[in-house]
Every structure is written in C-alpha cells, then in structure tokens.
C-alpha cells in the first residue's frame, strides 16, 4: 500500500489517498480518528508499472486523484485547510519520489 498524504496539520489531522493492487481509498483523519473512508476496487489496464505519475487536483469543490492520467477517485466537498503533504507506505514497500510539482 502506498499513497499521498495531504491537507496535513499533524499526525492526527490529514487526508490520505492510498492504493494497492486491488483498491484505492480516501481516508480523512480528525483528532487521531478516522472520520471518513471511501474505498473502491481498481482494475489496472495491462501490468501496473513501478514508475507512476500521481496527480491530485483540487478545484475548490472536488478532489480528484489520478494515476498515470487515469482518474482513480473523486471526492466532493473536502476543503483544503492546511498545506502540509507527504507520502505514505504500509507493509514491505519502497517508495522513491523523483519529483514533486505544484501548480
């Protein structure tokens, strides 16, 4: 499981998009508790590559998480209040980040 942590205030207040071979999920944490979680299955076209481009788009109303240009999940009505972000791994994973770009 790997993912992107954002809207990060501290270790108990943040949003997270994460995924593995079978599903993608969005989790919202407030005061160190899970207050929202959405999960859906993923069907990878072809073989999932180890080098991926992750994109997070916020238009003020909707959060869209994409992998290699393919929309994985949309979440509505999630305001961004904080500017902290990072990356998430769970299990025996190695995550190498080559570049981060903000626009």
VMD Tcl script that builds the backbone (N, CA, C; Angstrom):
set m [mol new atoms 309]
animate dup $m
set s [atomselect $m all]
$s set {name element resname resid chain x y z} {
  {N N UNK 1 A 0.857 -1.169 0.000}
  {CA C UNK 1 A 0.000 0.000 0.000}
  {C C UNK 1 A 0.899 1.225 0.000}
  {N N UNK 2 A 0.644 2.147 -0.906}
  {CA C UNK 2 A 1.355 3.412 -0.980}
  {C C UNK 2 A 0.339 4.520 -1.190}
  {N N UNK 3 A 0.727 5.755 -0.918}
  {CA C UNK 3 A -0.224 6.821 -1.128}
  {C C UNK 3 A 0.335 8.196 -0.873}
  {N N UNK 4 A -0.582 9.140 -0.923}
  {CA C UNK 4 A -0.275 10.558 -0.805}
  {C C UNK 4 A -1.044 11.126 0.385}
  {N N UNK 5 A -0.334 11.752 1.302}
  {CA C UNK 5 A -0.927 12.409 2.461}
  {C C UNK 5 A -0.944 13.905 2.165}
  {N N UNK 6 A -2.075 14.562 2.428}
  {CA C UNK 6 A -2.179 15.992 2.151}
  {C C UNK 6 A -3.184 16.614 3.097}
  {N N UNK 7 A -3.350 17.919 3.007}
  {CA C UNK 7 A -4.151 18.669 3.977}
  {C C UNK 7 A -3.687 18.305 5.387}
  {N N UNK 8 A -2.361 18.213 5.532}
  {CA C UNK 8 A -1.728 17.717 6.743}
  {C C UNK 8 A -1.520 18.850 7.752}
  {N N UNK 9 A -2.107 18.693 8.925}
  {CA C UNK 9 A -1.870 19.606 10.038}
  {C C UNK 9 A -0.864 18.975 10.994}
  {N N UNK 10 A -1.147 17.717 11.380}
  {CA C UNK 10 A -0.267 16.950 12.253}
  {C C UNK 10 A -0.602 15.477 12.066}
  {N N UNK 11 A 0.018 14.603 12.876}
  {CA C UNK 11 A -0.159 13.162 12.723}
  {C C UNK 11 A -1.564 12.648 12.943}
  {N N UNK 12 A -2.483 13.481 13.381}
  {CA C UNK 12 A -3.846 13.047 13.610}
  {C C UNK 12 A -4.881 13.814 12.834}
  {N N UNK 13 A -4.432 14.728 11.963}
  {CA C UNK 13 A -5.361 15.557 11.193}
  {C C UNK 13 A -4.838 15.704 9.757}
  {N N UNK 14 A -5.366 14.887 8.858}
  {CA C UNK 14 A -4.922 14.909 7.474}
  {C C UNK 14 A -5.861 14.081 6.596}
  {N N UNK 15 A -5.672 14.204 5.278}
  {CA C UNK 15 A -6.357 13.370 4.286}
  {C C UNK 15 A -5.317 12.448 3.661}
  {N N UNK 16 A -5.772 11.312 3.138}
  {CA C UNK 16 A -4.851 10.372 2.507}
  {C C UNK 16 A -5.544 9.624 1.368}
  {N N UNK 17 A -4.944 9.637 0.186}
  {CA C UNK 17 A -5.307 8.724 -0.893}
  {C C UNK 17 A -4.254 7.631 -0.883}
  {N N UNK 18 A -4.676 6.371 -0.832}
  {CA C UNK 18 A -3.720 5.269 -0.880}
  {C C UNK 18 A -4.287 4.169 -1.760}
  {N N UNK 19 A -3.399 3.306 -2.253}
  {CA C UNK 19 A -3.840 2.238 -3.144}
  {C C UNK 19 A -2.862 1.071 -3.095}
  {N N UNK 20 A -3.350 -0.060 -3.585}
  {CA C UNK 20 A -2.526 -1.248 -3.782}
  {C C UNK 20 A -2.973 -1.907 -5.080}
  {N N UNK 21 A -2.695 -3.172 -5.258}
  {CA C UNK 21 A -3.071 -3.866 -6.496}
  {C C UNK 21 A -4.575 -4.013 -6.657}
  {N N UNK 22 A -5.340 -3.948 -5.563}
  {CA C UNK 22 A -6.762 -4.266 -5.599}
  {C C UNK 22 A -7.714 -3.093 -5.411}
  {N N UNK 23 A -7.296 -2.056 -4.699}
  {CA C UNK 23 A -8.237 -0.971 -4.415}
  {C C UNK 23 A -7.518 0.359 -4.229}
  {N N UNK 24 A -8.305 1.428 -4.313}
  {CA C UNK 24 A -7.870 2.777 -3.969}
  {C C UNK 24 A -8.816 3.271 -2.878}
  {N N UNK 25 A -8.281 4.054 -1.926}
  {CA C UNK 25 A -9.129 4.545 -0.843}
  {C C UNK 25 A -8.760 5.976 -0.485}
  {N N UNK 26 A -9.745 6.675 0.052}
  {CA C UNK 26 A -9.568 8.008 0.598}
  {C C UNK 26 A -9.942 7.917 2.066}
  {N N UNK 27 A -9.075 8.416 2.942}
  {CA C UNK 27 A -9.349 8.407 4.378}
  {C C UNK 27 A -9.127 9.817 4.916}
  {N N UNK 28 A -10.037 10.239 5.766}
  {CA C UNK 28 A -9.927 11.533 6.428}
  {C C UNK 28 A -9.781 11.291 7.922}
  {N N UNK 29 A -8.725 11.862 8.511}
  {CA C UNK 29 A -8.457 11.739 9.942}
  {C C UNK 29 A -8.653 13.094 10.611}
  {N N UNK 30 A -9.352 13.082 11.727}
  {CA C UNK 30 A -9.503 14.267 12.570}
  {C C UNK 30 A -9.286 13.845 14.010}
  {N N UNK 31 A -8.453 14.585 14.717}
  {CA C UNK 31 A -8.153 14.300 16.127}
  {C C UNK 31 A -7.780 12.834 16.342}
  {N N UNK 32 A -6.944 12.305 15.448}
  {CA C UNK 32 A -6.391 10.955 15.534}
  {C C UNK 32 A -7.421 9.846 15.333}
  {N N UNK 33 A -8.573 10.175 14.773}
  {CA C UNK 33 A -9.602 9.178 14.494}
  {C C UNK 33 A -10.000 9.245 13.026}
  {N N UNK 34 A -10.335 8.096 12.470}
  {CA C UNK 34 A -10.860 8.045 11.108}
  {C C UNK 34 A -12.283 8.564 11.132}
  {N N UNK 35 A -12.551 9.643 10.401}
  {CA C UNK 35 A -13.896 10.221 10.374}
  {C C UNK 35 A -14.555 10.055 9.011}
  {N N UNK 36 A -13.836 9.504 8.063}
  {CA C UNK 36 A -14.407 9.247 6.751}
  {C C UNK 36 A -13.503 8.333 5.955}
  {N N UNK 37 A -14.112 7.389 5.234}
  {CA C UNK 37 A -13.322 6.448 4.436}
  {C C UNK 37 A -14.166 5.997 3.254}
  {N N UNK 38 A -13.575 6.096 2.072}
  {CA C UNK 38 A -14.221 5.627 0.848}
  {C C UNK 38 A -13.225 4.711 0.146}
  {N N UNK 39 A -13.687 3.541 -0.256}
  {CA C UNK 39 A -12.812 2.577 -0.913}
  {C C UNK 39 A -13.523 2.029 -2.141}
  {N N UNK 40 A -12.750 1.831 -3.216}
  {CA C UNK 40 A -13.317 1.192 -4.407}
  {C C UNK 40 A -12.259 0.334 -5.066}
  {N N UNK 41 A -12.714 -0.705 -5.745}
  {CA C UNK 41 A -11.818 -1.607 -6.450}
  {C C UNK 41 A -11.155 -0.925 -7.632}
  {N N UNK 42 A -9.995 -1.445 -8.020}
  {CA C UNK 42 A -9.240 -0.907 -9.144}
  {C C UNK 42 A -8.960 -2.026 -10.124}
  {N N UNK 43 A -9.188 -1.752 -11.400}
  {CA C UNK 43 A -8.792 -2.678 -12.459}
  {C C UNK 43 A -7.701 -1.995 -13.263}
  {N N UNK 44 A -6.491 -2.495 -13.150}
  {CA C UNK 44 A -5.360 -1.911 -13.855}
  {C C UNK 44 A -5.390 -2.373 -15.303}
  {N N UNK 45 A -5.237 -1.447 -16.224}
  {CA C UNK 45 A -5.150 -1.827 -17.633}
  {C C UNK 45 A -3.716 -2.269 -17.903}
  {N N UNK 46 A -3.551 -3.505 -18.337}
  {CA C UNK 46 A -2.207 -4.048 -18.543}
  {C C UNK 46 A -1.548 -4.329 -17.211}
  {N N UNK 47 A -0.246 -4.284 -17.205}
  {CA C UNK 47 A 0.524 -4.541 -15.996}
  {C C UNK 47 A 0.813 -3.218 -15.303}
  {N N UNK 48 A 0.571 -3.179 -14.017}
  {CA C UNK 48 A 0.842 -1.962 -13.254}
  {C C UNK 48 A 2.345 -1.749 -13.212}
  {N N UNK 49 A 2.768 -0.545 -13.552}
  {CA C UNK 49 A 4.187 -0.213 -13.590}
  {C C UNK 49 A 4.676 0.222 -12.217}
  {N N UNK 50 A 5.964 0.114 -12.015}
  {CA C UNK 50 A 6.529 0.594 -10.757}
  {C C UNK 50 A 6.822 2.099 -10.816}
  {N N UNK 51 A 6.917 2.657 -12.030}
  {CA C UNK 51 A 7.101 4.110 -12.150}
  {C C UNK 51 A 5.777 4.727 -12.574}
  {N N UNK 52 A 5.188 5.477 -11.682}
  {CA C UNK 52 A 3.859 6.046 -11.902}
  {C C UNK 52 A 3.884 7.546 -11.672}
  {N N UNK 53 A 2.940 8.216 -12.320}
  {CA C UNK 53 A 2.735 9.634 -12.066}
  {C C UNK 53 A 1.422 9.789 -11.312}
  {N N UNK 54 A 1.501 10.334 -10.104}
  {CA C UNK 54 A 0.313 10.574 -9.297}
  {C C UNK 54 A -0.059 12.046 -9.426}
  {N N UNK 55 A -1.355 12.316 -9.564}
  {CA C UNK 55 A -1.828 13.688 -9.681}
  {C C UNK 55 A -2.986 13.893 -8.714}
  {N N UNK 56 A -2.934 14.981 -7.971}
  {CA C UNK 56 A -4.027 15.375 -7.094}
  {C C UNK 56 A -4.491 16.748 -7.553}
  {N N UNK 57 A -5.774 16.864 -7.906}
  {CA C UNK 57 A -6.338 18.121 -8.389}
  {C C UNK 57 A -7.436 18.554 -7.424}
  {N N UNK 58 A -7.371 19.810 -7.009}
  {CA C UNK 58 A -8.425 20.396 -6.190}
  {C C UNK 58 A -8.952 21.619 -6.917}
  {N N UNK 59 A -10.249 21.632 -7.202}
  {CA C UNK 59 A -10.845 22.798 -7.852}
  {C C UNK 59 A -11.686 23.615 -6.879}
  {N N UNK 60 A -11.518 23.355 -5.589}
  {CA C UNK 60 A -12.288 24.064 -4.569}
  {C C UNK 60 A -13.543 23.326 -4.149}
  {N N UNK 61 A -14.052 22.458 -4.990}
  {CA C UNK 61 A -15.250 21.663 -4.692}
  {C C UNK 61 A -14.961 20.169 -4.690}
  {N N UNK 62 A -14.053 19.718 -5.565}
  {CA C UNK 62 A -13.804 18.295 -5.750}
  {C C UNK 62 A -12.311 18.002 -5.710}
  {N N UNK 63 A -11.946 16.909 -5.041}
  {CA C UNK 63 A -10.586 16.387 -5.088}
  {C C UNK 63 A -10.580 15.245 -6.093}
  {N N UNK 64 A -9.655 15.245 -7.012}
  {CA C UNK 64 A -9.528 14.177 -7.992}
  {C C UNK 64 A -8.133 13.588 -7.866}
  {N N UNK 65 A -8.065 12.269 -7.708}
  {CA C UNK 65 A -6.794 11.561 -7.614}
  {C C UNK 65 A -6.628 10.745 -8.879}
  {N N UNK 66 A -5.502 10.955 -9.588}
  {CA C UNK 66 A -5.218 10.246 -10.841}
  {C C UNK 66 A -3.884 9.532 -10.737}
  {N N UNK 67 A -3.805 8.409 -11.439}
  {CA C UNK 67 A -2.545 7.692 -11.588}
  {C C UNK 67 A -2.312 7.528 -13.077}
  {N N UNK 68 A -1.170 8.019 -13.543}
  {CA C UNK 68 A -0.820 7.983 -14.970}
  {C C UNK 68 A -1.936 8.544 -15.844}
  {N N UNK 69 A -2.574 9.617 -15.380}
  {CA C UNK 69 A -3.614 10.287 -16.148}
  {C C UNK 69 A -4.990 9.666 -16.071}
  {N N UNK 70 A -5.136 8.541 -15.386}
  {CA C UNK 70 A -6.421 7.852 -15.263}
  {C C UNK 70 A -7.044 8.212 -13.915}
  {N N UNK 71 A -8.276 8.720 -13.946}
  {CA C UNK 71 A -8.968 9.093 -12.713}
  {C C UNK 71 A -9.256 7.847 -11.885}
  {N N UNK 72 A -8.764 7.856 -10.658}
  {CA C UNK 72 A -8.985 6.741 -9.739}
  {C C UNK 72 A -10.163 7.017 -8.810}
  {N N UNK 73 A -10.306 8.300 -8.375}
  {CA C UNK 73 A -11.360 8.604 -7.418}
  {C C UNK 73 A -11.606 10.104 -7.380}
  {N N UNK 74 A -12.878 10.485 -7.233}
  {CA C UNK 74 A -13.294 11.871 -6.985}
  {C C UNK 74 A -13.940 11.934 -5.613}
  {N N UNK 75 A -13.594 12.973 -4.866}
  {CA C UNK 75 A -14.189 13.199 -3.551}
  {C C UNK 75 A -14.734 14.616 -3.548}
  {N N UNK 76 A -15.999 14.773 -3.216}
  {CA C UNK 76 A -16.629 16.096 -3.215}
  {C C UNK 76 A -16.679 16.684 -1.816}
  {N N UNK 77 A -16.683 18.004 -1.771}
  {CA C UNK 77 A -16.887 18.787 -0.546}
  {C C UNK 77 A -15.843 18.499 0.536}
  {N N UNK 78 A -14.560 18.420 0.149}
  {CA C UNK 78 A -13.464 18.260 1.103}
  {C C UNK 78 A -12.570 19.484 0.998}
  {N N UNK 79 A -12.785 20.471 1.856}
  {CA C UNK 79 A -11.965 21.688 1.786}
  {C C UNK 79 A -10.519 21.402 2.186}
  {N N UNK 80 A -9.605 22.146 1.594}
  {CA C UNK 80 A -8.193 22.057 1.960}
  {C C UNK 80 A -7.876 23.225 2.883}
  {N N UNK 81 A -7.592 22.921 4.142}
  {CA C UNK 81 A -7.338 23.964 5.139}
  {C C UNK 81 A -5.857 24.116 5.465}
  {N N UNK 82 A -5.050 23.094 5.155}
  {CA C UNK 82 A -3.638 23.095 5.532}
  {C C UNK 82 A -2.794 22.773 4.304}
  {N N UNK 83 A -1.524 23.162 4.323}
  {CA C UNK 83 A -0.697 22.960 3.149}
  {C C UNK 83 A 0.328 21.847 3.293}
  {N N UNK 84 A 0.308 21.109 4.384}
  {CA C UNK 84 A 1.250 20.008 4.560}
  {C C UNK 84 A 0.911 18.827 3.669}
  {N N UNK 85 A 1.956 18.157 3.168}
  {CA C UNK 85 A 1.742 16.955 2.366}
  {C C UNK 85 A 2.931 16.020 2.557}
  {N N UNK 86 A 2.750 14.794 2.152}
  {CA C UNK 86 A 3.817 13.802 2.231}
  {C C UNK 86 A 3.386 12.534 1.533}
  {N N UNK 87 A 4.104 11.472 1.791}
  {CA C UNK 87 A 3.834 10.199 1.139}
  {C C UNK 87 A 3.643 9.128 2.202}
  {N N UNK 88 A 2.955 8.067 1.831}
  {CA C UNK 88 A 2.530 7.037 2.768}
  {C C UNK 88 A 2.929 5.666 2.219}
  {N N UNK 89 A 3.485 4.824 3.064}
  {CA C UNK 89 A 3.722 3.428 2.699}
  {C C UNK 89 A 3.299 2.552 3.870}
  {N N UNK 90 A 2.824 1.379 3.552}
  {CA C UNK 90 A 2.439 0.412 4.576}
  {C C UNK 90 A 2.887 -0.958 4.092}
  {N N UNK 91 A 3.511 -1.711 4.971}
  {CA C UNK 91 A 3.991 -3.034 4.582}
  {C C UNK 91 A 5.411 -2.943 4.032}
  {N N UNK 92 A 5.827 -3.980 3.373}
  {CA C UNK 92 A 7.174 -4.081 2.842}
  {C C UNK 92 A 7.247 -3.372 1.494}
  {N N UNK 93 A 7.335 -2.047 1.524}
  {CA C UNK 93 A 7.331 -1.215 0.327}
  {C C UNK 93 A 8.543 -0.301 0.323}
  {N N UNK 94 A 8.992 0.035 -0.855}
  {CA C UNK 94 A 9.988 1.085 -1.011}
  {C C UNK 94 A 9.406 2.109 -1.965}
  {N N UNK 95 A 9.332 3.337 -1.533}
  {CA C UNK 95 A 8.774 4.413 -2.344}
  {C C UNK 95 A 9.895 5.390 -2.660}
  {N N UNK 96 A 10.140 5.600 -3.946}
  {CA C UNK 96 A 11.149 6.549 -4.394}
  {C C UNK 96 A 10.416 7.667 -5.116}
  {N N UNK 97 A 10.620 8.896 -4.669}
  {CA C UNK 97 A 9.971 10.060 -5.272}
  {C C UNK 97 A 11.028 10.833 -6.041}
  {N N UNK 98 A 10.809 10.982 -7.352}
  {CA C UNK 98 A 11.771 11.685 -8.198}
  {C C UNK 98 A 11.503 13.180 -8.261}
  {N N UNK 99 A 10.235 13.567 -8.254}
  {CA C UNK 99 A 9.922 14.966 -8.475}
  {C C UNK 99 A 8.550 15.285 -7.895}
  {N N UNK 100 A 8.414 16.462 -7.318}
  {CA C UNK 100 A 7.134 16.962 -6.838}
  {C C UNK 100 A 6.928 18.329 -7.475}
  {N N UNK 101 A 5.751 18.542 -8.057}
  {CA C UNK 101 A 5.461 19.809 -8.730}
  {C C UNK 101 A 4.122 20.337 -8.256}
  {N N UNK 102 A 4.076 21.630 -7.922}
  {CA C UNK 102 A 2.841 22.303 -7.536}
  {C C UNK 102 A 2.513 23.325 -8.611}
  {N N UNK 103 A 1.229 23.392 -8.985}
  {CA C UNK 103 A 0.764 24.415 -9.933}
  {C C UNK 103 A -0.501 25.020 -9.406}
}
mol reanalyze $m
mol bondsrecalc $m
mol representation Tube
mol addrep $m
